[in-house]
Amino acid sequence: MTMRNSATALLGLAVMATCGLAVAQAPVGPNLTSTADEQTIAIIGGKLLTVSHGTIENGTVILQYGKIAAVGTPATVKIPTGATIIDAKGKTVYPGLFDSESHLGLFEVGSDANARDLVETADEIEPQMHVYDAFHAETERIPVQRINGVTNALISPEPADSLPGQDSVIQLYGRDRDEMFISKDAALSMNFMGDVRRRGGPGGGGKFPGTRMGVASQLRQTFLDAQAYEASLKGDKKGPAPKRDLKLEALLPYLHGEKLVVLSCEEGYEVEVAMGIAKEFHLKVALNHLTHTQDVLDKIASYHVPVIVGPIYDAPMANERYDAVFSLPAELAKRGVTVAISTGGEGMADSRNLPYAAGYAVAYGLPYDEALKSITLTPATIFGLGDKLGSLDVGKTANVVIANGDPLDVRTNVEQVFIDGIAVPMVSRQTKLRDEYAPLVKGGMKQ
């Protein structure tokens, strides 16, 4: 991690007490982030939920140069001279949370078309689209999610196209938009859900396939075209070079199994057809959503692929149990499936609700440790970042959260979030509105 040089910012460091937790805070910069250099920070006395190697009571975590430098007990970890010490006695310390599907940065106000970059509707096959080209780094929605402990997210287009583009993994911190991206083309979204078919069915535009067989045929033809395009690139060099086709070119790493395809389905028969296509073209996949697939869970387990479940706040179908969606992570885990939990998009599915989605899964049978892992280390591993994120381990990025209780409990308050070892200001548009108007409410709106 390169030291960020900002002597002026260091002179402006202040100590802010939040619920009794004293944390060095830097001045607020773009996107309500800190602008100061990393310090050596020692978080002592807290209950450490390491995710990878159990719980450490009265533990110590050292953050240095944006990395986790040490994790352990006072007997095994020496606090460096000059470190800023944060007393986390009675607090819980855990790695930053990772939302496996979000649209953060692609829209601000839903009713404002100029602020919406959720999906390109000109064509259903747009694998050459890159989320990072549309990402709005200055959205006020990001700090709202971040101050509840979410430090990373996979940003994907809305699932209204069959191949809407390539997803990016971000950190919910950065003094500019480039600094926020940690994996620009982390995965390809591939959708076999009802949203895709409804665009072409009754009431839709009529331009796109409106049936499952239409979508399946469209996807097969697209992958066959990409294979033919690659073959032409390897053809007779004496002949004319083929015209570059960004759409087909973008698919080649996925056809080679070099990159992950996030394959979204909602119902059992969609999974079976879509996985048939994935096997036909040797795609490396993670299944997504699977909201109403309880009738094919054993078959899903037989695919031996990771599954992203979300949003969990969804109503059951008429022929399902009331708890069908809530218990889906537990039922998959019982069958040996690697499960990540996501919020899946907008509204109730804001990324700030990610820990509570995992809490719902615990209430309906998912073991607690697996639930915490499903929003930390598991998504990091699925997207090739398990060596950098998702647990309190030496050498990983210093994305660390301090809270006053269980991270999956709605009664818990997050008191400080560190991203890249920096104590980000615990400020959002909502906290500013609260601080502005709460005194008026408390005083009975007295003039």
Summary of the structure (lengths in Angstrom):
residues: 447
radius of gyration: 23.1
end to end distance: 51.8
largest distance: 84.3
contacts: 1533
relative contact order: 0.16
helix: 30%
strand: 26%
